[in-house]
Amino acid sequence: MQPLSLAVMAFLFYVGAASWQGLALARRVPPRDMLVRALALFGLLCHLPLAATLLARGDSLLPGLSTSAVLVGALAVLLLLLVSLFKPVLNIATGLLPLAGLSLLLAVGLPSPERASGMTPGIALHALSSALAFALLAIAAVQAVLLGIQNQALRHHHIRGVVQSLPPLTTMERILFELIWAGMLMLTLSIVSGFLFVDNMFAQHLAHKSILSLAAWVIFATLLFSHHRLGWRGMRAVRWTLGGCLVLLLAYFGSKFVLEIVLDRG
């Protein structure tokens, strides 16, 4: 099947799952967790062949923009489905799945300059840990948005609609910090493996990624430390989470976009 057809099918499944969960969150339809998981899984089954095809092409150093977008999206959906079996996080699908589908459609239309030379195990570890870090923290970002909506609604004494469908505030906060801790572990592994296995992390084409990745690590480390020692929570935690994710987005995709699309350097 053509890549565009698979991408469109994945997008439709993802949007279908997100739409039902969104309507359930707004109390317009009854919750159907199995239906949402099934639709998301069908989308993932269309998504994974595209990720495998791009990865099979290999890369001279690190995955390019299209490969990174497809791989991170697939990992984020897979992690969400797995975590949702144990934690009440399926509401995150409302925001995450459409983003994964949209990024997949955009990635299919992007040029793919990767060269078939293969990765070393060390580079593969760096690339995989980077993708896992971004996927986990992207899930945390959507959780932070839901937590922000919940905080604002409760602050203004709005207890109907979406707020009634969300888990208790303490549960939402606990899940957010669990996701951030998991993402931080992967981000730390990504940074350490980068310094160990990439020849020069501050070379011209990697400097922005390295500096911004370190900046994101500092932001999340500050948030976790301050939550533990100073009791940071609520909207402050939401803002710091979204800020860290924005810096990480620029680190992982901003420099790739400039190099591969704007400057056309494969």
VENVENJO-V142229 format. One record per pair of residues at least 6 apart in sequence whose ideal C-beta (glycine too) atoms are under 8 Angstrom apart, sorted by the first residue. I is the first residue (numbers start at 1). J is the second residue. If there is no record, write none. Layout:
# VENVENJO-V142229
I,J
I,J
This chain:
# VENVENJO-V142229
1,49
3,50
3,53
3,108
4,108
6,46
6,47
6,49
6,50
7,46
7,50
7,104
7,105
7,107
7,108
8,105
9,43
9,46
10,43
10,44
10,46
10,47
10,50
10,101
10,104
11,43
11,101
11,102
11,104
11,105
12,43
12,101
13,39
13,40
13,42
13,43
13,46
13,101
14,39
14,40
14,43
14,77
14,97
14,98
14,100
14,101
15,97
15,98
15,101
16,39
17,35
17,36
17,37
17,39
17,40
17,43
17,93
17,97
18,93
18,94
18,95
18,96
18,97
18,98
20,29
20,32
20,35
20,36
20,39
21,36
21,90
21,91
21,93
21,94
22,94
23,29
24,30
24,31
24,32
24,36
24,165
25,91
25,94
25,162
25,165
25,166
26,161
26,162
26,165
27,161
27,162
27,164
27,165
31,165
33,84
33,90
36,90
36,93
37,81
37,84
37,90
40,77
40,80
40,81
40,93
40,97
41,81
43,77
43,97
43,100
43,101
44,74
44,77
44,78
44,81
47,70
47,73
47,74
47,77
47,100
47,104
48,74
50,70
50,104
50,107
50,108
51,67
51,70
51,71
51,74
54,63
54,66
54,67
54,70
54,71
54,112
54,114
55,63
55,67
55,71
57,67
57,112
57,114
57,115
57,116
58,114
58,115
58,116
58,117
58,118
58,119
59,67
59,114
59,115
59,117
59,119
60,114
60,115
60,117
61,123
61,198
62,123
62,126
62,127
62,198
63,71
63,114
63,127
63,131
64,112
64,113
64,114
64,256
64,260
64,266
65,107
65,110
65,253
65,256
65,257
65,260
65,261
66,107
66,108
66,110
66,111
66,112
67,107
67,112
67,114
68,131
68,252
68,253
68,256
69,103
69,104
69,106
69,107
69,110
69,253
70,103
70,104
70,107
70,108
71,131
72,103
72,131
72,134
72,135
72,138
72,252
73,99
73,100
73,101
73,103
73,104
73,107
74,100
75,131
75,132
75,135
76,96
76,100
76,134
76,135
76,136
76,138
76,139
77,96
77,97
77,100
79,132
79,135
79,136
79,139
80,89
80,90
80,92
80,93
80,96
80,139
83,89
83,139
84,90
84,93
87,175
87,178
88,167
88,171
88,175
89,139
89,143
89,175
91,146
91,165
91,166
92,139
92,142
92,143
92,146
94,142
95,142
95,145
95,146
96,138
96,139
96,142
99,138
110,260
110,261
111,260
111,261
111,266
113,260
113,266
114,266
115,266
119,127
120,197
122,193
122,196
122,197
123,197
123,198
125,189
125,193
125,197
126,190
126,193
126,194
126,197
126,198
129,186
129,187
129,189
129,190
129,193
130,186
130,187
130,190
130,194
130,252
132,186
133,183
133,184
133,186
133,187
133,189
133,190
133,248
134,183
134,248
134,249
134,252
136,179
136,182
136,183
136,186
137,179
137,180
137,183
137,187
137,220
137,244
137,245
137,248
138,245
139,179
140,176
140,179
140,180
140,183
140,241
140,245
141,241
141,242
141,245
143,172
143,175
143,176
143,179
144,176
144,237
144,238
144,241
144,242
144,245
145,238
145,242
146,166
146,172
147,169
147,172
147,173
147,176
147,237
147,238
148,235
148,238
149,162
149,163
150,162
150,163
150,166
150,169
150,172
151,169
151,234
151,235
151,238
152,235
153,159
153,161
153,162
153,163
154,163
154,169
166,172
167,175
173,233
173,234
173,237
176,237
176,241
177,224
177,227
177,237
180,220
180,223
180,224
180,241
181,224
183,220
184,217
184,220
184,221
184,224
187,213
187,216
187,217
187,220
187,248
188,217
190,213
191,213
191,214
191,217
194,201
194,210
194,213
195,201
198,206
200,206
201,207
201,210
202,210
202,211
205,255
205,259
205,265
206,255
208,250
208,251
208,254
208,255
209,251
209,252
209,255
209,256
211,251
212,247
212,248
212,250
212,251
212,254
212,255
213,248
213,251
213,252
215,247
215,251
216,244
216,245
216,247
216,248
216,251
219,240
219,243
219,244
219,247
220,240
220,241
220,244
222,240
223,232
223,237
223,240
223,241
223,244
226,232
227,233
227,237
232,240
259,265
260,266
